[in-house]
Amino acid sequence: MKTKELGIGLLGFGTAGAGVVEGLQRNGALLAERLGVKLVLRKIADLDLDTDRGVTVERALLTRDAEAVVRDPNVDVVVELIGGTGMAKKFVLEALKLGKPVVTANKKLLAEYGTEIFSASAAAGAPIHFEASVGGGIPVIKALREGLVANHIKSIYGILNGTCNYILTRMEREKLPFDAVLKAAQAAGYAEAEPSLDIDGHDTAHKAIVLASLAYGSTVPLAAAHIEGIRGLAAEDITDALEMGYRIKLLGIVKRGASGVSVRVHPTLVPLQHMLAAVDGVFNAILIEGDLVGQTLYFGRGAGRQATASAVLSDLADVARDRAAGASHPLALPGQASAGLHAQATGAELVRCYLRLALLDKPGMLARVAQLLGAHQISIASVMQKESSIGNHVPVVIVTHEAPEQAFQQALAAIDQLDIVGAPTVRLRIEDFA
C-alpha cells in the first residue's frame, strides 16, 4: 500500500523555518512511523535564497514566490513563519480561503487580527494551528485545547518572554543595572538589537492575548490589555523584593472575573516559595488554574530554533492525523460558549502593590502619604525605610493590601504632586497566589 503523504509549503526560511526543515530531516522517519503519514516538504519560500541556514535542501525546493507556494496543488498545508502582520496575514488568509490548513508561530498576527483569522478559518472549514505562538516548544496550546477542555479556566500566569527573564535573572544574581544586562543579552544573542518588543512587554502581551482567547473561546482585543515592561527597572527594587521574600518576574496574567476577562502584563513580585519564582534564565513557564483540575504548570524553552520546530511539527502531525482519518477540521477556538465575552474595564481589577517613594527626610512625611492612600481606600500592610538617602530624601517602601487598580492610579497621581516627594513613585504589583 502506498504511504500517505502530506505536502508542506513553508513560508519563511529564517531561524524557525530552518529548524523545521532540520527537524523533518532528523525525525521525519519517526513521524511517518507514528502517524502513518509521510510529511513531505514541497516548497520553501523566502526572499533570501543564498544565506547558509545550516541545513541542506534541494535548490529546486526554493522560491521567492510565496503566493505560488500557497496556490501549489501539491501543497496540502501551509506553514507561515514569516512573522509580522503584513504579507504573513495576506498569505494566511489566502491559504485558508483555498481550504488549506495553516500552521503558524505568529502570535502578533493572532493577537492583532485574531477575529479575522479565526472567522476565515471557520468560514473555509480549514483549521489554523498555532502551538509555536506561545511558549516555544512548551505544548501549552494543546493543554488548553485538549487536556483542560473540561475546565472553566480561572486564571493563567505566564513567564512568556525569555529575554526579559534572562535580564531579570542576571540583574538579581550579579547585582547589575538594567542597561548593562540588556547590552550583555544583546551581545549573547538573547535580546534583539532593537529590544522594545520584548522589554516593553508587547511580546508577552501578544502571547497572553492568544492564551486568553483560547481559554475563553472568544477573541480578546489587544487594546484591552494593560502592558508594562521591564525597561529601566531598578536594581534596588529587585533587592528590596528579595529582602521581603519575593522575586520580580515579568508576568502575563489572564483572569476571568464577574465583569469579564482581564489581561495584564507587568513586572510582578512573586513569592520566593512559589514555582514561578524558580524559573530562571531564558526559560518560560505557564501556570493555568482550572475549576476541576486545579493548578497545572508547563515549563520549558520559550524560543529557539529547535523548540519552535518541535511545536510546528506537532501541529503538522495533527494535520496529518486529521487527513489520514478523514476527520472534519477543528476550529481554532473551542466552541462559542463564551462569545460576546467582555474585557474587564481597565482599573476594575483588585491588586496589591509595592510602592517605593523618595520622601523628604523630616518627621510626619509618611503620615501625609498614608493619609492620601487612605483617602483612596488603600490600606498599608507594611513599611520599610532604608538608611540611605539621596540629598534630602530617603527611600521608603510601602506594601499595601488589595485595592482597585484605578484607586492606585489616582492616589499615586496625587502623591507625586506633593512637595515632599523627590521622584516619581515606583509601583510594582504583587501576586500572592492565595
VONUNU-38535 format. One record per residue (C-alpha): residue number from 1; residue in three letters; chain; x negated, y negated, z. Coordinates in nm, 2 decimals, decimal comma. Layout:
<nodes>
 num residuo cadena      X      Y      Z
 NUM     ALA      A      X      Y      Z
...
</nodes>
This chain:
<nodes>
 num residuo cadena      X      Y      Z
   1     MET      A   0,00   0,00   0,00
   2     LYS      A  -0,13  -0,34  -0,09
   3     THR      A  -0,23  -0,55   0,20
   4     LYS      A  -0,01  -0,86   0,25
   5     GLU      A  -0,18  -1,19   0,21
   6     LEU      A  -0,12  -1,54   0,34
   7     GLY      A  -0,27  -1,81   0,12
   8     ILE      A  -0,41  -2,11   0,31
   9     GLY      A  -0,46  -2,46   0,18
  10     LEU      A  -0,70  -2,65   0,41
  11     LEU      A  -0,68  -3,04   0,41
  12     GLY      A  -0,99  -3,18   0,58
  13     PHE      A  -1,33  -3,02   0,59
  14     GLY      A  -1,48  -3,21   0,88
  15     THR      A  -1,58  -3,06   1,21
  16     ALA      A  -1,24  -2,90   1,28
  17     GLY      A  -1,20  -2,78   0,92
  18     ALA      A  -1,54  -2,62   0,91
  19     GLY      A  -1,47  -2,45   1,24
  20     VAL      A  -1,15  -2,29   1,09
  21     VAL      A  -1,35  -2,17   0,79
  22     GLU      A  -1,62  -2,03   1,02
  23     GLY      A  -1,35  -1,86   1,23
  24     LEU      A  -1,19  -1,70   0,93
  25     GLN      A  -1,53  -1,57   0,81
  26     ARG      A  -1,62  -1,44   1,15
  27     ASN      A  -1,29  -1,29   1,27
  28     GLY      A  -1,08  -1,26   0,95
  29     ALA      A  -1,10  -0,88   0,95
  30     LEU      A  -0,99  -0,87   1,32
  31     LEU      A  -0,69  -1,10   1,24
  32     ALA      A  -0,59  -0,88   0,95
  33     GLU      A  -0,61  -0,57   1,17
  34     ARG      A  -0,40  -0,72   1,44
  35     LEU      A  -0,15  -0,89   1,21
  36     GLY      A  -0,12  -0,66   0,91
  37     VAL      A  -0,17  -0,97   0,70
  38     LYS      A  -0,49  -1,10   0,55
  39     LEU      A  -0,55  -1,47   0,59
  40     VAL      A  -0,70  -1,59   0,26
  41     LEU      A  -0,85  -1,93   0,21
  42     ARG      A  -0,72  -2,05  -0,13
  43     LYS      A  -0,83  -2,42  -0,14
  44     ILE      A  -1,02  -2,68   0,07
  45     ALA      A  -0,96  -3,05   0,00
  46     ASP      A  -1,19  -3,32   0,12
  47     LEU      A  -1,34  -3,64  -0,03
  48     ASP      A  -1,69  -3,53   0,07
  49     LEU      A  -1,78  -3,21  -0,10
  50     ASP      A  -2,16  -3,22  -0,06
  51     THR      A  -2,23  -3,25   0,32
  52     ASP      A  -2,36  -2,93   0,47
  53     ARG      A  -2,10  -2,81   0,73
  54     GLY      A  -2,30  -2,51   0,84
  55     VAL      A  -2,07  -2,27   0,66
  56     THR      A  -2,09  -2,13   0,31
  57     VAL      A  -1,79  -2,14   0,08
  58     GLU      A  -1,75  -2,08  -0,29
  59     ARG      A  -1,77  -2,41  -0,48
  60     ALA      A  -1,45  -2,32  -0,67
  61     LEU      A  -1,25  -2,35  -0,35
  62     LEU      A  -1,34  -2,71  -0,30
  63     THR      A  -1,15  -3,01  -0,44
  64     ARG      A  -1,09  -3,37  -0,38
  65     ASP      A  -0,73  -3,34  -0,48
  66     ALA      A  -0,53  -3,28  -0,16
  67     GLU      A  -0,20  -3,31  -0,33
  68     ALA      A  -0,29  -3,04  -0,58
  69     VAL      A  -0,36  -2,81  -0,28
  70     VAL      A  -0,02  -2,88  -0,13
  71     ARG      A   0,15  -2,80  -0,46
  72     ASP      A  -0,05  -2,50  -0,55
  73     PRO      A   0,19  -2,20  -0,57
  74     ASN      A  -0,08  -1,97  -0,43
  75     VAL      A  -0,09  -2,18  -0,11
  76     ASP      A   0,16  -2,04   0,14
  77     VAL      A   0,07  -2,26   0,44
  78     VAL      A  -0,09  -2,60   0,46
  79     VAL      A  -0,34  -2,67   0,74
  80     GLU      A  -0,37  -3,05   0,79
  81     LEU      A  -0,70  -3,15   0,96
  82     ILE      A  -0,74  -3,49   0,80
  83     GLY      A  -0,63  -3,69   1,11
  84     GLY      A  -0,46  -4,03   1,13
  85     THR      A  -0,12  -4,13   1,01
  86     GLY      A  -0,18  -4,23   0,65
  87     MET      A  -0,25  -3,96   0,40
  88     ALA      A  -0,20  -3,70   0,66
  89     LYS      A   0,16  -3,79   0,71
  90     LYS      A   0,22  -3,80   0,33
  91     PHE      A   0,08  -3,45   0,28
  92     VAL      A   0,25  -3,30   0,58
  93     LEU      A   0,59  -3,43   0,47
  94     GLU      A   0,53  -3,32   0,11
  95     ALA      A   0,44  -2,96   0,23
  96     LEU      A   0,75  -2,94   0,45
  97     LYS      A   0,97  -3,06   0,16
  98     LEU      A   0,83  -2,78  -0,05
  99     GLY      A   0,93  -2,54   0,22
 100     LYS      A   0,57  -2,46   0,32
 101     PRO      A   0,48  -2,41   0,69
 102     VAL      A   0,23  -2,67   0,82
 103     VAL      A  -0,04  -2,62   1,09
 104     THR      A  -0,19  -2,94   1,23
 105     ALA      A  -0,41  -3,07   1,51
 106     ASN      A  -0,28  -3,43   1,46
 107     LYS      A  -0,15  -3,55   1,80
 108     LYS      A  -0,14  -3,91   1,68
 109     LEU      A   0,08  -3,82   1,39
 110     LEU      A   0,32  -3,62   1,61
 111     ALA      A   0,33  -3,88   1,88
 112     GLU      A   0,40  -4,18   1,65
 113     TYR      A   0,61  -4,01   1,38
 114     GLY      A   0,74  -3,70   1,56
 115     THR      A   1,11  -3,77   1,49
 116     GLU      A   1,05  -3,80   1,12
 117     ILE      A   0,82  -3,50   1,10
 118     PHE      A   1,04  -3,27   1,31
 119     SER      A   1,35  -3,38   1,12
 120     ALA      A   1,18  -3,29   0,79
 121     SER      A   1,08  -2,96   0,93
 122     ALA      A   1,44  -2,88   1,03
 123     ALA      A   1,58  -3,00   0,70
 124     ALA      A   1,35  -2,79   0,50
 125     GLY      A   1,36  -2,48   0,72
 126     ALA      A   0,98  -2,49   0,73
 127     PRO      A   0,80  -2,48   1,07
 128     ILE      A   0,53  -2,71   1,18
 129     HIS      A   0,28  -2,56   1,43
 130     PHE      A   0,06  -2,78   1,64
 131     GLU      A  -0,12  -2,58   1,91
 132     ALA      A  -0,45  -2,76   1,84
 133     SER      A  -0,30  -3,10   1,90
 134     VAL      A  -0,32  -3,08   2,28
 135     GLY      A  -0,59  -2,92   2,49
 136     GLY      A  -0,81  -2,79   2,21
 137     GLY      A  -0,83  -2,41   2,25
 138     ILE      A  -0,60  -2,40   2,56
 139     PRO      A  -0,27  -2,23   2,45
 140     VAL      A  -0,05  -2,48   2,63
 141     ILE      A   0,19  -2,54   2,34
 142     LYS      A   0,27  -2,17   2,32
 143     ALA      A   0,31  -2,16   2,70
 144     LEU      A   0,58  -2,43   2,68
 145     ARG      A   0,75  -2,29   2,37
 146     GLU      A   0,75  -1,93   2,48
 147     GLY      A   0,61  -1,84   2,82
 148     LEU      A   0,81  -2,11   3,00
 149     VAL      A   1,11  -2,12   2,78
 150     ALA      A   1,34  -2,01   3,06
 151     ASN      A   1,24  -2,30   3,28
 152     HIS      A   1,35  -2,66   3,33
 153     ILE      A   1,02  -2,84   3,32
 154     LYS      A   0,99  -3,06   3,63
 155     SER      A   0,65  -3,22   3,57
 156     ILE      A   0,33  -3,20   3,37
 157     TYR      A   0,00  -3,33   3,49
 158     GLY      A  -0,29  -3,32   3,24
 159     ILE      A  -0,66  -3,39   3,22
 160     LEU      A  -0,63  -3,42   2,85
 161     ASN      A  -0,95  -3,61   2,74
 162     GLY      A  -1,29  -3,45   2,78
 163     THR      A  -1,47  -3,77   2,70
 164     CYS      A  -1,31  -3,95   3,00
 165     ASN      A  -1,35  -3,65   3,23
 166     TYR      A  -1,72  -3,63   3,14
 167     ILE      A  -1,77  -4,00   3,21
 168     LEU      A  -1,59  -3,98   3,55
 169     THR      A  -1,79  -3,67   3,65
 170     ARG      A  -2,12  -3,83   3,58
 171     MET      A  -2,02  -4,16   3,75
 172     GLU      A  -1,94  -3,97   4,06
 173     ARG      A  -2,24  -3,73   4,07
 174     GLU      A  -2,51  -3,98   3,96
 175     LYS      A  -2,37  -4,30   4,11
 176     LEU      A  -2,39  -4,47   3,78
 177     PRO      A  -2,18  -4,76   3,65
 178     PHE      A  -1,93  -4,71   3,37
 179     ASP      A  -2,12  -4,88   3,09
 180     ALA      A  -2,43  -4,68   3,15
 181     VAL      A  -2,25  -4,34   3,14
 182     LEU      A  -2,05  -4,44   2,83
 183     LYS      A  -2,37  -4,51   2,65
 184     ALA      A  -2,51  -4,17   2,76
 185     ALA      A  -2,19  -4,00   2,65
 186     GLN      A  -2,22  -4,16   2,31
 187     ALA      A  -2,59  -4,06   2,28
 188     ALA      A  -2,49  -3,70   2,37
 189     GLY      A  -2,21  -3,69   2,12
 190     TYR      A  -1,93  -3,67   2,38
 191     ALA      A  -1,80  -4,02   2,30
 192     GLU      A  -1,74  -4,19   1,97
 193     ALA      A  -1,94  -4,49   1,86
 194     GLU      A  -1,60  -4,68   1,88
 195     PRO      A  -1,46  -4,52   2,20
 196     SER      A  -1,15  -4,72   2,26
 197     LEU      A  -0,91  -4,44   2,16
 198     ASP      A  -1,05  -4,22   2,44
 199     ILE      A  -1,15  -4,46   2,72
 200     ASP      A  -0,84  -4,69   2,69
 201     GLY      A  -0,61  -4,39   2,73
 202     HIS      A  -0,45  -4,37   2,39
 203     ASP      A  -0,57  -4,02   2,30
 204     THR      A  -0,43  -3,89   2,63
 205     ALA      A  -0,10  -4,07   2,57
 206     HIS      A  -0,06  -3,91   2,23
 207     LYS      A  -0,11  -3,57   2,39
 208     ALA      A   0,12  -3,65   2,68
 209     ILE      A   0,40  -3,75   2,43
 210     VAL      A   0,36  -3,43   2,24
 211     LEU      A   0,39  -3,23   2,57
 212     ALA      A   0,69  -3,44   2,68
 213     SER      A   0,87  -3,40   2,35
 214     LEU      A   0,82  -3,02   2,35
 215     ALA      A   0,91  -2,98   2,72
 216     TYR      A   1,25  -3,16   2,68
 217     GLY      A   1,34  -3,06   2,32
 218     SER      A   1,37  -3,42   2,21
 219     THR      A   1,11  -3,67   2,08
 220     VAL      A   1,00  -3,92   2,34
 221     PRO      A   0,89  -4,26   2,19
 222     LEU      A   0,53  -4,35   2,23
 223     ALA      A   0,63  -4,71   2,31
 224     ALA      A   0,79  -4,58   2,63
 225     ALA      A   0,46  -4,46   2,77
 226     HIS      A   0,27  -4,66   3,03
 227     ILE      A  -0,10  -4,65   2,93
 228     GLU      A  -0,41  -4,74   3,12
 229     GLY      A  -0,76  -4,61   3,05
 230     ILE      A  -1,09  -4,59   3,25
 231     ARG      A  -1,27  -4,88   3,08
 232     GLY      A  -1,45  -5,08   3,34
 233     LEU      A  -1,36  -4,85   3,63
 234     ALA      A  -1,59  -4,95   3,92
 235     ALA      A  -1,83  -4,70   4,09
 236     GLU      A  -1,73  -4,83   4,43
 237     ASP      A  -1,37  -4,72   4,37
 238     ILE      A  -1,49  -4,37   4,29
 239     THR      A  -1,70  -4,38   4,62
 240     ASP      A  -1,41  -4,51   4,82
 241     ALA      A  -1,18  -4,24   4,68
 242     LEU      A  -1,42  -3,97   4,78
 243     GLU      A  -1,45  -4,11   5,13
 244     MET      A  -1,07  -4,09   5,16
 245     GLY      A  -1,06  -3,73   5,03
 246     TYR      A  -0,97  -3,80   4,67
 247     ARG      A  -1,14  -3,77   4,32
 248     ILE      A  -1,04  -4,00   4,04
 249     LYS      A  -0,92  -3,84   3,72
 250     LEU      A  -0,76  -3,98   3,41
 251     LEU      A  -0,42  -3,81   3,41
 252     GLY      A  -0,14  -3,79   3,15
 253     ILE      A   0,17  -3,75   3,37
 254     VAL      A   0,51  -3,64   3,25
 255     LYS      A   0,81  -3,63   3,49
 256     ARG      A   1,18  -3,59   3,45
 257     GLY      A   1,40  -3,78   3,69
 258     ALA      A   1,77  -3,86   3,72
 259     SER      A   1,73  -4,16   3,49
 260     GLY      A   1,52  -4,00   3,23
 261     VAL      A   1,17  -3,89   3,13
 262     SER      A   0,86  -4,10   3,23
 263     VAL      A   0,52  -4,07   3,06
 264     ARG      A   0,23  -4,24   3,23
 265     VAL      A  -0,15  -4,24   3,16
 266     HIS      A  -0,38  -4,39   3,41
 267     PRO      A  -0,68  -4,32   3,64
 268     THR      A  -0,54  -4,13   3,94
 269     LEU      A  -0,66  -4,04   4,29
 270     VAL      A  -0,62  -3,66   4,31
 271     PRO      A  -0,68  -3,48   4,65
 272     LEU      A  -1,01  -3,30   4,66
 273     GLN      A  -0,85  -2,97   4,76
 274     HIS      A  -0,62  -2,98   4,45
 275     MET      A  -0,70  -2,76   4,15
 276     LEU      A  -0,72  -3,06   3,91
 277     ALA      A  -0,99  -3,23   4,12
 278     ALA      A  -1,22  -2,94   4,05
 279     VAL      A  -1,21  -2,98   3,67
 280     ASP      A  -1,54  -3,14   3,57
 281     GLY      A  -1,73  -3,25   3,26
 282     VAL      A  -1,57  -3,21   2,91
 283     PHE      A  -1,31  -2,96   3,03
 284     ASN      A  -0,94  -3,01   3,02
 285     ALA      A  -0,66  -2,87   3,24
 286     ILE      A  -0,28  -2,90   3,23
 287     LEU      A  -0,06  -2,83   3,53
 288     ILE      A   0,30  -2,75   3,45
 289     GLU      A   0,58  -2,70   3,70
 290     GLY      A   0,90  -2,52   3,61
 291     ASP      A   1,20  -2,47   3,82
 292     LEU      A   1,17  -2,09   3,81
 293     VAL      A   0,80  -2,02   3,78
 294     GLY      A   0,67  -2,30   4,00
 295     GLN      A   0,32  -2,43   3,91
 296     THR      A   0,11  -2,29   3,64
 297     LEU      A  -0,24  -2,41   3,54
 298     TYR      A  -0,41  -2,40   3,20
 299     PHE      A  -0,78  -2,47   3,17
 300     GLY      A  -1,05  -2,47   2,90
 301     ARG      A  -1,24  -2,67   2,64
 302     GLY      A  -1,02  -2,95   2,52
 303     ALA      A  -1,21  -3,02   2,20
 304     GLY      A  -1,49  -2,90   1,98
 305     ARG      A  -1,52  -2,71   1,66
 306     GLN      A  -1,46  -2,35   1,79
 307     ALA      A  -1,20  -2,44   2,04
 308     THR      A  -0,99  -2,62   1,78
 309     ALA      A  -1,04  -2,34   1,53
 310     SER      A  -0,91  -2,09   1,78
 311     ALA      A  -0,59  -2,29   1,82
 312     VAL      A  -0,54  -2,34   1,45
 313     LEU      A  -0,60  -1,97   1,37
 314     SER      A  -0,35  -1,88   1,65
 315     ASP      A  -0,09  -2,09   1,46
 316     LEU      A  -0,18  -1,93   1,13
 317     ALA      A  -0,13  -1,59   1,30
 318     ASP      A   0,23  -1,69   1,40
 319     VAL      A   0,30  -1,80   1,04
 320     ALA      A   0,16  -1,47   0,91
 321     ARG      A   0,37  -1,27   1,16
 322     ASP      A   0,69  -1,45   1,06
 323     ARG      A   0,62  -1,39   0,69
 324     ALA      A   0,55  -1,02   0,74
 325     ALA      A   0,87  -0,98   0,94
 326     GLY      A   1,08  -1,19   0,71
 327     ALA      A   1,17  -1,40   1,02
 328     SER      A   1,36  -1,72   1,00
 329     HIS      A   1,14  -2,02   1,05
 330     PRO      A   1,14  -2,15   1,41
 331     LEU      A   1,19  -2,52   1,46
 332     ALA      A   0,92  -2,72   1,63
 333     LEU      A   1,14  -2,84   1,92
 334     PRO      A   1,32  -2,56   2,11
 335     GLY      A   1,68  -2,65   2,06
 336     GLN      A   1,85  -2,98   2,11
 337     ALA      A   1,99  -2,94   2,46
 338     SER      A   1,81  -3,25   2,56
 339     ALA      A   1,89  -3,45   2,25
 340     GLY      A   1,96  -3,81   2,34
 341     LEU      A   1,73  -3,78   2,65
 342     HIS      A   1,63  -4,13   2,77
 343     ALA      A   1,29  -4,26   2,85
 344     GLN      A   1,29  -4,38   3,21
 345     ALA      A   1,29  -4,75   3,24
 346     THR      A   0,94  -4,90   3,29
 347     GLY      A   0,88  -4,98   3,65
 348     ALA      A   1,15  -4,75   3,79
 349     GLU      A   0,92  -4,46   3,89
 350     LEU      A   0,80  -4,43   4,25
 351     VAL      A   0,42  -4,45   4,30
 352     ARG      A   0,17  -4,46   4,58
 353     CYS      A  -0,13  -4,68   4,54
 354     TYR      A  -0,49  -4,76   4,63
 355     LEU      A  -0,55  -5,13   4,64
 356     ARG      A  -0,89  -5,29   4,66
 357     LEU      A  -0,89  -5,66   4,74
 358     ALA      A  -1,16  -5,92   4,78
 359     LEU      A  -1,03  -6,12   5,08
 360     LEU      A  -1,17  -6,43   5,24
 361     ASP      A  -1,37  -6,33   5,55
 362     LYS      A  -1,16  -6,50   5,81
 363     PRO      A  -0,91  -6,39   6,07
 364     GLY      A  -0,54  -6,34   5,96
 365     MET      A  -0,61  -6,29   5,59
 366     LEU      A  -0,50  -5,93   5,58
 367     ALA      A  -0,18  -6,03   5,76
 368     ARG      A  -0,09  -6,26   5,47
 369     VAL      A  -0,14  -5,98   5,22
 370     ALA      A   0,07  -5,74   5,44
 371     GLN      A   0,35  -6,00   5,45
 372     LEU      A   0,37  -6,02   5,07
 373     LEU      A   0,36  -5,64   5,04
 374     GLY      A   0,64  -5,61   5,30
 375     ALA      A   0,85  -5,87   5,11
 376     HIS      A   0,84  -5,63   4,81
 377     GLN      A   0,94  -5,33   5,03
 378     ILE      A   0,59  -5,18   5,01
 379     SER      A   0,46  -5,03   5,34
 380     ILE      A   0,09  -4,98   5,43
 381     ALA      A  -0,03  -4,63   5,51
 382     SER      A  -0,39  -4,72   5,59
 383     VAL      A  -0,66  -5,00   5,57
 384     MET      A  -1,03  -4,97   5,52
 385     GLN      A  -1,27  -5,27   5,53
 386     LYS      A  -1,63  -5,25   5,42
 387     GLU      A  -1,90  -5,45   5,59
 388     SER      A  -2,05  -5,56   5,26
 389     SER      A  -1,95  -5,89   5,12
 390     ILE      A  -1,96  -6,09   4,80
 391     GLY      A  -2,01  -6,45   4,90
 392     ASN      A  -1,73  -6,55   5,14
 393     HIS      A  -1,51  -6,25   5,05
 394     VAL      A  -1,51  -5,89   5,18
 395     PRO      A  -1,37  -5,58   5,01
 396     VAL      A  -1,06  -5,44   5,18
 397     VAL      A  -0,89  -5,12   5,07
 398     ILE      A  -0,52  -5,06   5,13
 399     VAL      A  -0,34  -4,73   5,08
 400     THR      A   0,03  -4,77   5,05
 401     HIS      A   0,34  -4,55   5,08
 402     GLU      A   0,56  -4,49   4,78
 403     ALA      A   0,74  -4,78   4,62
 404     PRO      A   0,88  -4,86   4,27
 405     GLU      A   0,62  -4,94   4,01
 406     GLN      A   0,79  -5,27   3,94
 407     ALA      A   0,75  -5,37   4,31
 408     PHE      A   0,38  -5,33   4,29
 409     GLN      A   0,36  -5,53   3,97
 410     GLN      A   0,55  -5,82   4,13
 411     ALA      A   0,37  -5,80   4,47
 412     LEU      A   0,02  -5,80   4,31
 413     ALA      A   0,10  -6,09   4,08
 414     ALA      A   0,19  -6,29   4,39
 415     ILE      A  -0,11  -6,16   4,59
 416     ASP      A  -0,36  -6,25   4,32
 417     GLN      A  -0,23  -6,61   4,33
 418     LEU      A  -0,33  -6,65   4,69
 419     ASP      A  -0,63  -6,88   4,76
 420     ILE      A  -0,78  -6,62   4,99
 421     VAL      A  -0,82  -6,36   4,71
 422     GLY      A  -1,15  -6,39   4,53
 423     ALA      A  -1,09  -6,15   4,24
 424     PRO      A  -0,80  -5,97   4,07
 425     THR      A  -0,68  -5,68   4,28
 426     VAL      A  -0,78  -5,33   4,17
 427     ARG      A  -0,49  -5,09   4,17
 428     LEU      A  -0,51  -4,71   4,12
 429     ARG      A  -0,22  -4,47   4,16
 430     ILE      A  -0,23  -4,17   4,40
 431     GLU      A  -0,08  -3,83   4,33
 432     ASP      A  -0,05  -3,60   4,64
 433     PHE      A   0,13  -3,32   4,46
 434     ALA      A   0,36  -3,27   4,76
</nodes>
